[in-house]
Amino acid sequence: MTNSLFEPLQLRGTTLTNRLVVSPMCQYSAEEGVANDWHFANLARFALGGFGAVFVEATAVSPEGRITHGDLGLWNDDQIAPLQRIAGFLKDNGAVPAIQLGPAGRRAAAQRPWEGDGPLTDADAAARGEGPWPVIAASAIPHRDGWQTPHAMTKDDLEVMRGQWRRATERALQAGFEIVEVHAAHGFLLNSFLSPLANLRNDDHGGDFDSRLRFPLEIVSIVREIWPADRPVFVRLSATDWAEGGWNGDDTVEFARRLKRLGVDVVDCSSGGVAYPKPPLAADYQTQFASRVHRETDMAAMAVGLIDDPKAAAALIAEGHADLVALAREALNDPNWPLHARAALGADPLDFDLWPVQAGHWLRNRARARLAQ
């Protein structure tokens, strides 16, 4: 069991050297959607730390689709080269380069978390030149009290969005990414179509279950059509709204079955974001959803959420609850988590051969010197 985390995983023509993934984490540090040295340094350390795949943060398909003014984007060609540099480094250092695409919907036009974490106001425009912009969603329902009321997307808006997704996916491919993930979780745009709490439309993109799935499935179809047949597509879902009358586990399983028929390879099982009840934030609190998707659909699933113990992570794979384990904040805390987990689980001797040689050489000498005392 202890070695289960470090077994390779083949997804189409892409091989992950182990089952550990860095989850997309927004840095809110871009300018006009362009990645910079911060993004390179932040992501490069995870490849050096031994993760099998590293996701670039949620990347907007349009300027209006950003969460904040500091979000990454792929709405123009100038944004390709800096991401290409990142993807190339990740690949050269053993990690599969991956990117998550997705517009923010009614959660757009927000302050950075450390600047308030609320909706942008005229005060933000005066203080930093970062004012709000109009936002869109499935229905004209604000994200939370005090946030903008979004414009409910029209048929023309939906068609524009299809084109934006198409072009952003093509740019992600040009940038050298091997995995693309469609973000349909956390209350962002596609999630607002899925959840009955956020989608009150009465046309063919809202109302009953099949209609609420229609637009997200259209986007997934576009992405799968563009993405090469030998490269995997992931979809991130909020497996439950944690709220009465909202999206639930049964919905997730059925949606996963339809995603599988479209050629999606992995369902990334998160939760929440449309409503704001308090979920049970115990260790591994979301892994139940990955386990159910894997068990009931025979589809690969990725577990994420408060996973920080190597033994628990290894058990998820060994016991068949998930195929991949994603770390987010714990990866920020310890970018070398996979290398440390190998040692903790007895899967790596004290020769440090799995570390980058520039570090492993010195660490091996130190370990041998200590043993000799």
Backbone hydrogen bonds, N-H to C=O, Kabsch-Sander energy under -0.5 kcal/mol:
donor,donor_aa,acceptor,acceptor_aa,energy
4,S,1,M,-1.9
6,F,3,N,-1.3
7,E,4,S,-1.2
9,L,16,L,-2.3
11,L,9,L,-0.6
11,L,14,T,-3.2
12,R,10,Q,-0.5
13,G,230,D,-1.5
14,T,11,L,-2.4
16,L,9,L,-2.9
16,L,14,T,-0.5
19,R,5,L,-3.1
21,V,325,V,-2.4
22,V,53,A,-2.2
23,S,21,V,-0.7
23,S,327,L,-2.8
29,S,70,G,-0.6
30,A,70,G,-2.9
31,E,34,V,-1.1
34,V,31,E,-1.8
40,F,36,N,-2.0
41,A,37,D,-2.9
42,N,38,W,-2.8
43,L,39,H,-2.3
44,A,40,F,-2.8
45,R,41,A,-1.4
46,F,43,L,-0.9
47,A,43,L,-1.0
48,L,44,A,-2.0
49,G,45,R,-1.3
50,G,47,A,-1.4
51,F,46,F,-1.9
52,G,20,L,-1.8
53,A,20,L,-1.3
54,V,96,V,-2.1
55,F,22,V,-1.8
56,V,98,A,-2.7
59,T,100,Q,-2.4
60,A,58,A,-0.5
60,A,72,L,-2.5
65,G,62,S,-1.0
66,R,63,P,-1.2
71,D,68,T,-1.3
72,L,58,A,-0.5
73,G,33,G,-2.4
74,L,60,A,-2.5
79,Q,76,N,-1.4
80,I,77,D,-1.7
81,A,77,D,-0.6
83,L,79,Q,-0.8
84,Q,80,I,-2.3
85,R,81,A,-2.1
86,I,82,P,-1.4
87,A,83,L,-3.0
88,G,84,Q,-2.4
89,F,85,R,-1.9
90,L,86,I,-2.5
91,K,87,A,-2.3
92,D,88,G,-2.5
93,N,89,F,-1.2
93,N,90,L,-0.6
94,G,91,K,-1.6
95,A,90,L,-2.4
96,V,52,G,-2.6
98,A,54,V,-2.3
99,I,179,I,-1.9
100,Q,56,V,-1.1
100,Q,57,E,-0.5
101,L,181,E,-2.9
102,G,59,T,-1.8
104,A,65,G,-2.2
107,R,104,A,-1.8
108,A,105,G,-1.7
109,A,66,R,-1.0
110,A,67,I,-3.4
111,Q,118,G,-3.3
115,E,112,R,-2.1
116,G,113,P,-1.2
117,D,112,R,-1.7
120,L,109,A,-2.7
124,D,121,T,-0.6
125,A,121,T,-1.4
126,A,122,D,-2.2
127,A,123,A,-2.4
128,R,124,D,-2.7
129,G,124,D,-0.6
129,G,125,A,-1.4
130,E,124,D,-1.3
137,A,151,H,-1.9
141,I,139,S,-2.3
143,H,148,Q,-0.5
147,W,144,R,-2.2
151,H,135,V,-2.8
152,A,150,P,-0.5
153,M,137,A,-2.4
158,L,154,T,-2.4
159,E,155,K,-1.9
160,V,156,D,-2.3
161,M,157,D,-2.5
162,R,158,L,-2.1
163,G,159,E,-1.7
164,Q,160,V,-2.1
165,W,161,M,-2.5
166,R,162,R,-2.1
167,R,163,G,-2.4
168,A,164,Q,-2.3
169,T,165,W,-2.4
170,E,166,R,-2.0
171,R,167,R,-2.0
172,A,168,A,-2.3
173,L,169,T,-1.9
174,Q,170,E,-2.1
175,A,171,R,-2.0
176,G,173,L,-1.5
177,F,172,A,-1.7
178,E,97,P,-2.5
179,I,97,P,-1.4
180,V,232,P,-1.3
181,E,99,I,-2.6
182,V,234,F,-2.5
183,H,101,L,-2.6
183,H,181,E,-0.6
184,A,182,V,-0.9
184,A,236,R,-2.1
186,H,272,G,-0.9
188,F,185,A,-1.9
189,L,103,P,-1.5
192,S,188,F,-2.0
193,F,189,L,-0.9
193,F,190,L,-0.7
194,L,190,L,-1.6
195,S,191,N,-2.4
198,A,195,S,-1.2
199,N,195,S,-1.8
200,L,198,A,-0.7
206,G,203,D,-1.3
208,D,206,G,-0.8
212,R,208,D,-2.1
213,L,209,F,-1.6
214,R,210,D,-0.7
214,R,211,S,-0.5
215,F,211,S,-0.6
217,L,213,L,-2.4
218,E,214,R,-2.1
219,I,215,F,-2.3
220,V,216,P,-2.4
221,S,217,L,-2.3
222,I,218,E,-1.9
223,V,219,I,-2.5
224,R,220,V,-2.8
225,E,221,S,-2.1
226,I,222,I,-1.8
227,W,223,V,-3.0
231,R,228,P,-2.0
234,F,180,V,-2.7
235,V,266,V,-1.9
236,R,182,V,-2.7
237,L,235,V,-0.5
237,L,268,D,-2.5
238,S,184,A,-0.8
239,A,237,L,-0.9
239,A,270,S,-3.0
241,D,247,W,-2.5
246,G,243,A,-2.0
252,T,248,N,-2.0
253,V,249,G,-2.2
254,E,250,D,-2.0
255,F,251,D,-2.7
256,A,252,T,-2.7
257,R,253,V,-1.9
258,R,254,E,-1.6
259,L,255,F,-2.4
260,K,256,A,-2.5
261,R,257,R,-1.6
262,L,258,R,-1.1
263,G,260,K,-1.4
264,V,259,L,-2.4
265,D,233,V,-2.7
266,V,233,V,-1.3
267,V,300,A,-2.0
268,D,235,V,-2.9
268,D,266,V,-0.6
269,C,267,V,-0.7
269,C,302,M,-2.3
270,S,237,L,-2.7
270,S,268,D,-1.0
272,G,240,T,-3.0
273,G,275,A,-1.1
281,L,279,P,-1.5
282,A,280,P,-2.9
284,D,305,G,-0.5
284,D,306,L,-0.9
285,Y,282,A,-1.6
287,T,284,D,-1.5
289,F,286,Q,-1.6
290,A,286,Q,-0.9
291,S,287,T,-2.4
292,R,288,Q,-1.9
293,V,289,F,-2.4
294,H,290,A,-2.6
295,R,291,S,-2.4
296,E,292,R,-2.9
297,T,293,V,-1.7
298,D,294,H,-1.2
299,M,293,V,-0.7
300,A,265,D,-0.7
302,M,267,V,-2.6
303,A,324,L,-2.5
304,V,269,C,-0.6
305,G,326,A,-0.6
308,D,306,L,-0.7
313,A,309,D,-2.5
314,A,310,P,-2.6
315,A,311,K,-2.1
316,L,312,A,-1.6
317,I,313,A,-1.2
318,A,314,A,-2.8
319,E,315,A,-2.7
320,G,317,I,-1.4
321,H,316,L,-1.9
322,A,316,L,-1.6
323,D,301,A,-2.8
324,L,301,A,-1.5
325,V,19,R,-2.9
326,A,303,A,-3.2
327,L,21,V,-2.8
331,A,328,A,-0.8
332,L,328,A,-1.6
333,N,329,R,-2.2
334,D,330,E,-2.2
337,W,334,D,-1.8
339,L,49,G,-1.1
340,H,336,N,-2.4
341,A,337,W,-3.0
342,R,338,P,-2.2
343,A,339,L,-1.6
344,A,340,H,-2.5
345,L,341,A,-2.2
346,G,343,A,-1.2
347,A,342,R,-2.9
348,D,342,R,-0.8
352,F,349,P,-1.0
355,W,352,F,-1.1
359,A,356,P,-1.9
360,G,356,P,-3.5
361,H,357,V,-1.9
363,L,359,A,-2.2
364,R,360,G,-2.7
365,N,361,H,-1.7
366,R,362,W,-2.1
367,A,363,L,-2.5
368,R,364,R,-2.4
369,A,365,N,-2.1
370,R,366,R,-2.1
371,L,367,A,-2.0
372,A,368,R,-1.7
373,Q,369,A,-0.6
373,Q,370,R,-0.9
